């Protein structure tokens, strides 16, 4: 207490007379036998002091209850994540590093996802490309172009009638070898089959006439 001297027998003022009551509440570093209501700090465990409102009694604060417990930083479960990028900027995406998060720009994300060679093109309005070198099987669709020209490499096309009534590319039709020369147009399978049958019928009739 300011201006007081403890002689071990009581507290006395600076003039040596008068004293504070020994049964009053005091906070001391260590217990004092001459005081009956003191709180000795040495009796508390090591930690952060917590004062109790109205009573003034001191205690040790509890981590996680009275204050934020020490954090473990990292990217493991329950860890606290920190920014691990000195150049992070607004509007960037976050990507985990071994120690936290780094910022990734739009172009960086595109590279991370291996989309750096992909163009943003709407198929509904795509007019096509001259860079297509290989085209797989087209299961369905409508041929809207005109006659196939020689540049399309289909001149002198040979067709084969299938058991299901369709047509495939080949070199034989029912054991013969009729070559449909010239330019062709894309007919339905039924029309093309009719033409082939007509060709065979004419051939057979001509052979019959010659035989007779």
Secondary structure per residue as TSV (DSSP state, phi and psi in degrees):
chain	resnum	aa	ss	phi	psi
A	1	X	-	360.0	136.7
A	2	X	T	-62.2	130.8
A	3	X	T	76.8	16.9
A	4	X	E	-124.1	153.6
A	5	X	E	-126.3	130.5
A	6	X	E	-99.4	115.0
A	7	X	-	-95.8	-0.1
A	8	X	S	95.3	-17.0
A	9	X	S	-112.9	-6.7
A	10	X	-	157.1	173.0
A	11	X	E	-99.7	134.4
A	12	X	E	-125.6	150.0
A	13	X	E	-70.9	176.5
A	14	X	T	-62.8	-26.7
A	15	X	T	-85.3	-0.8
A	16	X	S	88.2	0.2
A	17	X	-	-122.1	156.1
A	18	X	-	71.4	151.6
A	19	X	-	-153.4	157.7
A	20	X	-	-77.5	148.3
A	21	X	-	-63.0	136.6
A	22	X	T	-75.6	-12.7
A	23	X	T	-97.3	7.5
A	24	X	S	-74.4	165.1
A	25	X	E	-86.8	124.5
A	26	X	E	-129.5	156.7
A	27	X	E	-111.3	119.0
A	28	X	E	-124.1	162.2
A	29	X	S	-73.0	-41.9
A	30	X	S	-130.2	160.9
A	31	X	-	-61.2	145.7
A	32	X	-	-125.9	123.4
A	33	X	T	-66.1	-19.8
A	34	X	T	-85.3	-4.5
A	35	X	-	-114.9	141.5
A	36	X	S	-104.8	-17.9
A	37	X	E	-122.4	23.3
A	38	X	E	-81.9	158.0
A	39	X	E	-115.5	115.6
A	40	X	E	-88.3	124.5
A	41	X	G	-64.9	-27.0
A	42	X	G	-65.2	-17.7
A	43	X	G	-79.5	-13.6
A	44	X	S	-88.5	154.3
A	45	X	-	-75.5	165.2
A	46	X	S	-68.8	134.2
A	47	X	S	164.4	-162.9
A	48	X	-	-91.6	127.5
A	49	X	E	-71.2	140.8
A	50	X	E	-124.2	125.3
A	51	X	E	-93.6	134.8
A	52	X	-	-92.1	125.9
A	53	X	T	-60.5	144.0
A	54	X	T	75.5	-43.2
A	55	X	T	-90.4	-29.2
A	56	X	-	74.3	8.2
A	57	X	-	-72.4	134.3
A	58	X	E	-93.7	145.4
A	59	X	E	-147.9	175.9
A	60	X	E	-93.6	126.1
A	61	X	-	-66.2	148.5
A	62	X	-	-99.6	126.2
A	63	X	B	-63.9	135.7
A	64	X	T	87.8	-16.8
A	65	X	T	-112.9	-53.6
A	66	X	T	-91.9	-19.6
A	67	X	B	-158.0	164.8
A	68	X	-	-64.6	124.0
A	69	X	-	-67.7	155.1
A	70	X	-	-54.5	136.5
A	71	X	-	-94.4	147.4
A	72	X	-	-107.0	117.3
A	73	X	B	-94.3	140.6
A	74	X	S	161.1	-162.1
A	75	X	S	-122.4	13.7
A	76	X	S	-80.5	169.1
A	77	X	T	-59.0	134.2
A	78	X	T	74.0	-0.1
A	79	X	-	-72.8	157.5
A	80	X	B	-91.8	132.1
A	81	X	-	-97.4	135.4
A	82	X	-	-117.8	162.9
A	83	X	B	-76.2	123.5
A	84	X	-	-114.2	49.5
A	85	X	-	-157.0	113.0
A	86	X	T	-71.6	-19.6
A	87	X	T	-105.9	16.9
A	88	X	-	-63.5	143.6
A	89	X	-	-135.5	165.6
A	90	X	T	-62.2	146.7
A	91	X	T	71.4	13.5
A	92	X	-	-92.0	160.0
A	93	X	E	-89.3	155.7
A	94	X	E	-99.1	137.5
A	95	X	E	-134.7	134.5
A	96	X	E	-70.2	138.7
A	97	X	-	-110.3	-174.2
A	98	X	S	-69.2	-20.0
A	99	X	S	-115.4	-10.6
A	100	X	S	171.1	-132.2
A	101	X	E	-123.3	143.6
A	102	X	E	-124.3	157.4
A	103	X	E	-88.3	141.5
A	104	X	E	-129.4	125.5
A	105	X	-	-73.7	170.6
A	106	X	H	-56.5	-44.8
A	107	X	H	-65.3	-34.9
A	108	X	H	-65.1	-42.0
A	109	X	H	-62.6	-40.5
A	110	X	H	-61.3	-41.4
A	111	X	H	-69.0	-39.3
A	112	X	H	-60.4	-34.9
A	113	X	T	-92.0	9.0
A	114	X	T	57.9	37.2
A	115	X	-	-108.6	15.7
A	116	X	T	-71.0	-15.8
A	117	X	T	-102.7	9.1
A	118	X	-	-101.1	135.0
A	119	X	-	-99.7	145.8
A	120	X	-	-81.6	99.5
A	121	X	-	-130.9	129.8
A	122	X	-	-83.6	120.1
A	123	X	G	-63.1	-27.4
A	124	X	G	-66.6	-22.8
A	125	X	G	-120.9	8.4
A	126	X	-	-74.3	126.6
A	127	X	-	-88.0	-1.8
A	128	X	-	104.6	-175.2
A	129	X	-	-149.7	145.7
A	130	X	T	-83.5	0.5
A	131	X	T	-95.6	4.6
A	132	X	-	-80.3	115.0
A	133	X	-	-102.6	-22.8
A	134	X	-	-135.3	132.4
A	135	X	-	-126.3	126.2
A	136	X	-	-77.1	-167.5
A	137	X	-	-69.6	129.4
A	138	X	-	-97.0	110.7
A	139	X	-	-73.4	-43.1
A	140	X	S	-139.2	163.1
A	141	X	-	148.1	173.4
A	142	X	-	-124.0	129.6
A	143	X	-	-85.2	111.4
A	144	X	-	-101.6	-0.8
A	145	X	S	-84.1	173.3
A	146	X	-	-83.1	-153.9
A	147	X	-	-62.7	144.1
A	148	X	-	-76.2	126.2
A	149	X	-	-91.4	176.6
A	150	X	G	-64.7	-26.4
A	151	X	G	-67.6	-17.2
A	152	X	G	-85.0	-0.7
A	153	X	T	59.6	35.7
A	154	X	-	-120.0	6.8
A	155	X	T	-66.7	136.5
A	156	X	T	71.6	38.1
A	157	X	-	-71.1	137.8
A	158	X	-	-107.1	131.5
A	159	X	E	-117.7	153.2
A	160	X	E	-124.9	129.5
A	161	X	E	-79.9	131.3
A	162	X	-	-93.4	165.4
A	163	X	T	-63.5	-26.8
A	164	X	T	-84.8	2.2
A	165	X	S	92.3	3.7
A	166	X	-	-95.5	-173.6
A	167	X	E	-128.6	142.0
A	168	X	E	-131.7	160.4
A	169	X	E	-74.6	138.6
A	170	X	-	-176.9	-158.7
A	171	X	S	-125.8	2.5
A	172	X	-	-141.3	144.7
A	173	X	B	-134.8	109.6
A	174	X	T	52.2	42.1
A	175	X	T	87.8	-17.8
A	176	X	B	-92.1	-165.1
A	177	X	-	-145.4	57.7
A	178	X	-	-75.8	123.1
A	179	X	-	-102.6	119.1
A	180	X	-	-84.5	98.1
A	181	X	-	-82.3	167.1
A	182	X	S	85.7	-162.9
A	183	X	-	-90.5	147.3
A	184	X	-	-125.7	159.3
A	185	X	-	-110.9	160.0
A	186	X	-	-82.2	96.0
A	187	X	-	-91.2	170.4
A	188	X	-	-71.0	162.1
A	189	X	H	-62.9	-34.0
A	190	X	H	-65.7	-42.7
A	191	X	H	-64.2	-43.7
A	192	X	H	-65.5	-38.1
A	193	X	H	-65.5	-37.0
A	194	X	H	-63.7	-41.6
A	195	X	H	-64.0	-41.3
A	196	X	H	-64.8	-45.5
A	197	X	H	-62.7	-38.5
A	198	X	H	-64.2	-40.2
A	199	X	H	-61.5	-43.6
A	200	X	H	-66.5	-39.7
A	201	X	H	-64.3	-43.9
A	202	X	H	-63.7	-41.5
A	203	X	H	-62.2	-44.5
A	204	X	H	-64.0	-41.5
A	205	X	H	-66.0	-38.6
A	206	X	H	-65.4	-39.0
A	207	X	H	-64.7	-37.2
A	208	X	H	-67.5	-41.0
A	209	X	H	-63.9	-44.3
A	210	X	H	-63.1	-36.9
A	211	X	H	-66.4	-39.2
A	212	X	-	-72.0	360.0
